[in-house]
Amino acid sequence: MGKSKEISQHLKKQFVDLHKSGSSLGAISKHLKVPRSSVQTIVRKYKHHGTTQPSYHSGRRRVLSPRDEWTLVRKVQINPRTTVKDLVKMLKETGTKVSISTVKLVIYRHNLKGRSARKKPLLQNYHKKARLRFVTAHGDKDCTFWRNVLWSDETKIELFGHNDHVWRKKGEDCKLNNTIPTVKHGGGSIMLWGCFAAGGTGALHKIDGITRRNCGYIEATSQDISQEAKAWSQMGLPNRQ
């Protein structure tokens, strides 16, 4: 059976006008020679929506409702390490079956992209208090003072590391939920020590043995510090502290 001819807007307006004047659906159908079901559909639509204009939709209807999409985005924002498979499984448990690509498209539409989580040092409260004390004590020092300071630090490079995947927006890479806390422990690693000053960077030194708090760290790095201070003085730069 072929497609039925679309009813014109002028004829639809006549349906509504005759119905408002008190004519029955059957009388309108007989008078305008149109099926009663068509008249009934147009009149019902006018009552519900206040218009007889057709409502066009571009493309296929979305599988997920706005509420479903909001639930997905909210889940990812609370826990950025949630995987797409976890989201698909969550929707399936509620009776909604979607593909992985559909879930990805929803997340992408809300400007959330899959990225590797940034690694940041795990700072305890005593770390933060110590840094605040340092800033308070040295905040008024001039450039001459800082040109005579040698900054140093050590780091342990692990043989086996890992990258964690998170969902985040642009510019949110350093938010707490989007980072991986790093601590200086673990097996299969080497300890390195380095320094820098206002005049440039120093050499990288490998620390042998085990460094412990108090005297252990000083003993392990004292020779390296002396070498660096000597190198700075040979280059004609100010003595470092």
Secondary structure, 3 states (H helix, E strand, C coil): CCCCCCCCHHHHHHHHHHHHCCCCHHHHHHHHCCCHHHHHHHHHHHHHHCCCCCCCCCCCCCCCCHHHHHHHHHHHHHCCCCCHHHHHHHHHHCCCCCCHHHHHHHHHHCCCEEEECEEEECCCHHHHHHHHHHHHHHCCCCHHHHCCCCEEEEEEEECCCCCCEEEECCCCCCCHHHEEEECCCCCCEEEEEEEEECCEECCCEEECCCCCCCHHHHHHHHHHHHHHHHHHHHCCCCCCC
